[in-house]
Amino acid sequence: MGFATDYRFVWLGGFTAGTLDILFAIGYWAVKAHVPAQRILQSVAAGLLGKASFSGGWGTALLGLALHFFIATCMAFAYCLVAQRWGGLQKYPLPYGAVYGLALYLVMNYVVIPLSAAGSSSSPDLLWISLGVLVHMLFIGVPIALAVNRALAPASH
């Protein structure tokens, strides 16, 4: 019985989490404030480019999309690295995935974004925050944990 990691599943976990996250953000702001998808994607690029990202058209929107998926994939690979060393993450992917999603929300919103060129938001939307926590737990952390769990599953012969 071998334990080779099938990294395709880690990539899939990052892609799934990234897709669910960005679709939630685009959908939420489209319904709540009629913000177009391009602007949401530019807000991701603002982490790197600051306010200039909002005048870059679809170029900076696509940069934001690429950055978003890069970050989600890095989150999946980080979980995988820890899961390879700590079997509890493999044994209980649902609760640990949810906890990981909560940790990601806190780190992204209270460390990464404030330290980025985007800076922090001055007017918190309580519905956005509440749903954001749930989305990070259920649609980011859990899919990553399940994908990594599959990636680390023992190879059968």
N, C-alpha and C positions, 0 to 999 in steps of 0.2 A: 504494500500500500504506500504510494508516494504522496508527497505534499507539495508538489510544484504549483505555484500560483498561476492561475489563468488570468493574466492582466486584461484580457478583453472584457471581462466582467467588471473590473475596476473602472475602465473607461466607460462602460455602459452605465455604471452607477453614477459617475460624474455627469455624463450626458443627460441621463434621466433627471437627476436632481436639478441640473442647470435649466433644462427645458421646463420642468414644473414650476420652478421659481420665477423664471422670466415671464412665463405665461400668466402666472398669478399677478405679478407686478403690472404687466401691460393691461390685463383685464380689469384689475382693481382701479387703476388710475383712469382708464378709458370710461368706466362706468361712473366713478365718483366725480371726476373733474374734466372729462372729455380731453384728456391729455393723449396725444398721438403716440404710437409705439416708437417712432423715431426719437421723440424727446426722452422717453424712458431709457432707451438704449444709449443716448447721448449722456444721460445722467450717470451711467456706469462709466463711460469714458471720462467723465469729469473727475473721477478719482485719480486719473493720470494727468489730464490736461487742464483741469480747473474749468472756469467759466467759458473758456475758448471752445470747449467741446460743443456748446450749444449753437455755435455759428459755423460748424463744420459740415452741416448737411448729413447725407447718408454715409459719407466717409467716416465721420466720427461715430455715427450710430453703429456701423458695422464693426468699428474698433471696439466699441462698448460691448457688442455681442460676443466678439472673440475674447475679450477680457473676462466677460461673465463666464463663458464656458471653460476658460483656462483656470479660473478660480475654483469653479465647481469640481473640475477634474483634480486639481491639487488637493481639495478637501477629501475627495475619494481616496487618493493615494496616501494622504496622511493617515486616514482611518485604517487603511490596509497595513501600513507600516506598524502601527500600534497593535492591530489585531494579530499580526504574525507573531508578536511577542507575548500577547496576553490573551489566552484562550477564552476568557469570559466574554469577550466581544463576539466571538464566534458562537459560543453556546447560547447567548441571549441577544440576538441581533435586534429584536424589536425594542426592548427597553433601552439598551445601550445606544441604538440608533437615534431614538427620540432624545436622549440626554445629549448625544453628540450634536444633534440639530439645534438644541437649546444653546449649547456652548458656542456653536458657530454663530448663531444670532447675536449673542452677547459680544463675542470678539469682533464680529464685523461691524456692529452698530456702535460699540462703545470704545473700540480701539482702532480698527483699520480705517473706517470712514472718517472719523475725526482727525486722524493723522494724515489722511490723503489730501490731495489738492482740492477735493470736493468740499471738505470741511463738514461740520455736522449741521443737521437741520435745526432751525430755531423754533419751529412750530410743530410739535409732535401731534399726530393724528392718532387718537387712542384706538380706533378701529383698525387702522393700518398696523399699529404696533401689536395689538392682540392677534390679528390674523397672521402677521409676519412671524410671530413666535410659533404659532401652530403650523404654519407652512414649513418653517425651518425644521420643526420636530418631525412632522409626518411626511412631508414631501421632499425633504432634503436629507435629513439624518437617516430616516428609516430606509429609503431606497439605496442610499450609499451602503448602509450596514448590510442589507440583504444582498446587494451585488458583491460586496467584499466577502460575505459569507460563502457565496457561490464560488467566487474566485479562489478561495482557500480550501474548498471542499477536497477531501482526499481523492486522488485519482483511483478509479477502479480498473481492475484488469480482467 
